[in-house]
Amino acid sequence: MSATLIEKPVRQNHALPKQPKAAERLDALRKSYTLAAAQQAVAEGESVVWGGTFWESPLLHACDTQTVNLAELWREDSYKSEAIAESHFQIPSEFCSMIKTIIGRLRTLKDNNIKRILYFGSICEPIAMVLEHARRDAYELHIIETVTSFNPGDKRPEMVLFLVKELQKVSVWLTGKPADEDRVRAEIRRKNTIARKLRRILQLRLKSPFYLPSAQLLPLLVGEAHYYGNVAEFEAVLDQFIVELEEAAKTPETEPYIPLLLAGLFGASQSGATLLKSIEDSRGFVAGFVIHSSADYREDIPPLEALAHYVFDAQSRGELGEVCGASATHRRIRVEELLKETGSRGIISSSTTGCPYGSMVQQLERDYFKKNGIPLIALETTVHNELPTEEQITRVKAFIEMLS
């Protein structure tokens, strides 16, 4: 059964199935992935960097480097960090909370021994600007120089070669020598294996949509980049989810629900989890996620070239957003594909409050999908770990009611 609204439900007397046991295992893995643990790794002589947790991650893993997601910078003291950004760096109060928290937190981490930051030059420009301020606080920055290919014809051989050279510079920066291509190739294979398992989970979830709540699924999608620092355990968690979802799929959902598409991410765990629960309490079901890649890395070409092709192809497909330098006009390409694949009836577009990139994407998509008769609701949240407003919850419920 595909993820579509069931017009004539057959009411069941039993409750929804219990949640996957794998969720507890995932939660334990998430809790082990902390800034304190990364700091300890540095103290023990390991290579650790901020960033490197997206399309470039196979190279970082091949360089024996632990990657720390920038999201860890707003896990704690986010309000304090935001205040420092406004007072010390004179960033306007109405600007993106993510940007402010990043620079404020880096400045307050006086005992931070993770002093290296890696970022892609085509990432959100405000992030690139505030990270430059971190140089004054003794952080070492390495930039993968800007390169984009928004159309298939732009992916010329010289563009691929340019990015390959940039990736070799990353390896030299981290290890003092060119990349070990055999190791990068092995990491790409592992990344592809994990991506396929995630896609299998997404497919199985369509058959029993409320067995694995969206708030539990999102950490799986996010963890694809860094594996929460423990790739063996992360893959084992995926395997357990697949087994449990295959069993749950034997009893398909028979009550009505509204399949939806989530474009973007909610800013913080508490607000995001609450909004997602509000969606499901209203019998909405997030059937598709734009943040997840639909394709594997190529394994038939040299591994650094495979990384280059992957990011160029993701840009032209409108996937992975600004972390791979995606055009603000391209995300709708992937949104339209997912609408067809999942049978979704509406779009929930999420952005961080004050984010210039996110605001532009939302407005472009609002106009485009309105013209094409696809309902869309735009939500904004901060990175602070706080509950969503009653207005946001009411808007979500009203949106789903409108689609019923």
Summary of the structure (lengths in Angstrom):
residues: 404
radius of gyration: 21.0
end to end distance: 18.9
largest distance: 64.2
contacts: 1336
relative contact order: 0.14
helix: 55%
strand: 11%
